[in-house]
């Protein structure tokens, strides 16, 4: 497609970049949602799979094309709603893992939606590693194992947190 033809569909370069990133984000969320249908996996294993698949896929993608880090920074700064859409898609998969854990008796979580948001907040560094650090994948995996152990300990203990500001959250 010629550049002139592209601009019939997109007002500017940032719009093109946003659409490319959106398609990648949707694909990532779809791939992560396959974790929900893996037979014989506990909720703890599904959460582990989710966190580590997200880390590894993103790490390798950004290592292959470092310009994607720059593009992601620009889009996030210029279009924060875009980044929030992607976070929401991934958070939905996390919530479903927590729901599965509640149903199976592994977890006893009063507010799965809020806890999914808190898990996402606690692990954001691992979702977009090159935006936050230049650690190797081995070191990031080591850190994520520790964070995962803390999260699982809380989920198994029956975390009773709920969102005191439910109506204020926009991401």
Secondary structure as a PSIPRED ss2 file (coil, helix, strand):
# PSIPRED VFORMAT (PSIPRED V4.0)

   1 X C   1.000  0.000  0.000
   2 X C   1.000  0.000  0.000
   3 X H   0.000  1.000  0.000
   4 X H   0.000  1.000  0.000
   5 X H   0.000  1.000  0.000
   6 X H   0.000  1.000  0.000
   7 X H   0.000  1.000  0.000
   8 X H   0.000  1.000  0.000
   9 X H   0.000  1.000  0.000
  10 X C   1.000  0.000  0.000
  11 X C   1.000  0.000  0.000
  12 X C   1.000  0.000  0.000
  13 X H   0.000  1.000  0.000
  14 X H   0.000  1.000  0.000
  15 X H   0.000  1.000  0.000
  16 X H   0.000  1.000  0.000
  17 X H   0.000  1.000  0.000
  18 X H   0.000  1.000  0.000
  19 X H   0.000  1.000  0.000
  20 X H   0.000  1.000  0.000
  21 X H   0.000  1.000  0.000
  22 X H   0.000  1.000  0.000
  23 X H   0.000  1.000  0.000
  24 X H   0.000  1.000  0.000
  25 X H   0.000  1.000  0.000
  26 X H   0.000  1.000  0.000
  27 X H   0.000  1.000  0.000
  28 X H   0.000  1.000  0.000
  29 X H   0.000  1.000  0.000
  30 X H   0.000  1.000  0.000
  31 X H   0.000  1.000  0.000
  32 X H   0.000  1.000  0.000
  33 X H   0.000  1.000  0.000
  34 X H   0.000  1.000  0.000
  35 X H   0.000  1.000  0.000
  36 X H   0.000  1.000  0.000
  37 X H   0.000  1.000  0.000
  38 X C   1.000  0.000  0.000
  39 X C   1.000  0.000  0.000
  40 X C   1.000  0.000  0.000
  41 X C   1.000  0.000  0.000
  42 X C   1.000  0.000  0.000
  43 X H   0.000  1.000  0.000
  44 X H   0.000  1.000  0.000
  45 X H   0.000  1.000  0.000
  46 X H   0.000  1.000  0.000
  47 X H   0.000  1.000  0.000
  48 X H   0.000  1.000  0.000
  49 X H   0.000  1.000  0.000
  50 X H   0.000  1.000  0.000
  51 X H   0.000  1.000  0.000
  52 X H   0.000  1.000  0.000
  53 X H   0.000  1.000  0.000
  54 X H   0.000  1.000  0.000
  55 X H   0.000  1.000  0.000
  56 X H   0.000  1.000  0.000
  57 X H   0.000  1.000  0.000
  58 X H   0.000  1.000  0.000
  59 X H   0.000  1.000  0.000
  60 X H   0.000  1.000  0.000
  61 X H   0.000  1.000  0.000
  62 X H   0.000  1.000  0.000
  63 X H   0.000  1.000  0.000
  64 X H   0.000  1.000  0.000
  65 X C   1.000  0.000  0.000
  66 X C   1.000  0.000  0.000
  67 X H   0.000  1.000  0.000
  68 X H   0.000  1.000  0.000
  69 X H   0.000  1.000  0.000
  70 X H   0.000  1.000  0.000
  71 X H   0.000  1.000  0.000
  72 X H   0.000  1.000  0.000
  73 X H   0.000  1.000  0.000
  74 X H   0.000  1.000  0.000
  75 X H   0.000  1.000  0.000
  76 X H   0.000  1.000  0.000
  77 X H   0.000  1.000  0.000
  78 X H   0.000  1.000  0.000
  79 X C   1.000  0.000  0.000
  80 X H   0.000  1.000  0.000
  81 X H   0.000  1.000  0.000
  82 X H   0.000  1.000  0.000
  83 X H   0.000  1.000  0.000
  84 X H   0.000  1.000  0.000
  85 X H   0.000  1.000  0.000
  86 X H   0.000  1.000  0.000
  87 X H   0.000  1.000  0.000
  88 X H   0.000  1.000  0.000
  89 X H   0.000  1.000  0.000
  90 X H   0.000  1.000  0.000
  91 X H   0.000  1.000  0.000
  92 X H   0.000  1.000  0.000
  93 X H   0.000  1.000  0.000
  94 X H   0.000  1.000  0.000
  95 X H   0.000  1.000  0.000
  96 X H   0.000  1.000  0.000
  97 X H   0.000  1.000  0.000
  98 X H   0.000  1.000  0.000
  99 X H   0.000  1.000  0.000
 100 X H   0.000  1.000  0.000
 101 X H   0.000  1.000  0.000
 102 X H   0.000  1.000  0.000
 103 X H   0.000  1.000  0.000
 104 X H   0.000  1.000  0.000
 105 X C   1.000  0.000  0.000
 106 X C   1.000  0.000  0.000
 107 X C   1.000  0.000  0.000
 108 X C   1.000  0.000  0.000
 109 X C   1.000  0.000  0.000
 110 X C   1.000  0.000  0.000
 111 X C   1.000  0.000  0.000
 112 X H   0.000  1.000  0.000
 113 X H   0.000  1.000  0.000
 114 X H   0.000  1.000  0.000
 115 X H   0.000  1.000  0.000
 116 X H   0.000  1.000  0.000
 117 X H   0.000  1.000  0.000
 118 X H   0.000  1.000  0.000
 119 X H   0.000  1.000  0.000
 120 X H   0.000  1.000  0.000
 121 X H   0.000  1.000  0.000
 122 X H   0.000  1.000  0.000
 123 X H   0.000  1.000  0.000
 124 X H   0.000  1.000  0.000
 125 X H   0.000  1.000  0.000
 126 X H   0.000  1.000  0.000
 127 X H   0.000  1.000  0.000
 128 X C   1.000  0.000  0.000
 129 X H   0.000  1.000  0.000
 130 X H   0.000  1.000  0.000
 131 X H   0.000  1.000  0.000
 132 X H   0.000  1.000  0.000
 133 X C   1.000  0.000  0.000
 134 X C   1.000  0.000  0.000
 135 X C   1.000  0.000  0.000
 136 X C   1.000  0.000  0.000
 137 X H   0.000  1.000  0.000
 138 X H   0.000  1.000  0.000
 139 X H   0.000  1.000  0.000
 140 X H   0.000  1.000  0.000
 141 X H   0.000  1.000  0.000
 142 X H   0.000  1.000  0.000
 143 X H   0.000  1.000  0.000
 144 X H   0.000  1.000  0.000
 145 X H   0.000  1.000  0.000
 146 X H   0.000  1.000  0.000
 147 X H   0.000  1.000  0.000
 148 X H   0.000  1.000  0.000
 149 X H   0.000  1.000  0.000
 150 X H   0.000  1.000  0.000
 151 X H   0.000  1.000  0.000
 152 X H   0.000  1.000  0.000
 153 X H   0.000  1.000  0.000
 154 X H   0.000  1.000  0.000
 155 X H   0.000  1.000  0.000
 156 X H   0.000  1.000  0.000
 157 X C   1.000  0.000  0.000
 158 X C   1.000  0.000  0.000
 159 X C   1.000  0.000  0.000
 160 X C   1.000  0.000  0.000
 161 X C   1.000  0.000  0.000
 162 X C   1.000  0.000  0.000
 163 X C   1.000  0.000  0.000
 164 X C   1.000  0.000  0.000
 165 X C   1.000  0.000  0.000
 166 X H   0.000  1.000  0.000
 167 X H   0.000  1.000  0.000
 168 X H   0.000  1.000  0.000
 169 X C   1.000  0.000  0.000
 170 X C   1.000  0.000  0.000
 171 X C   1.000  0.000  0.000
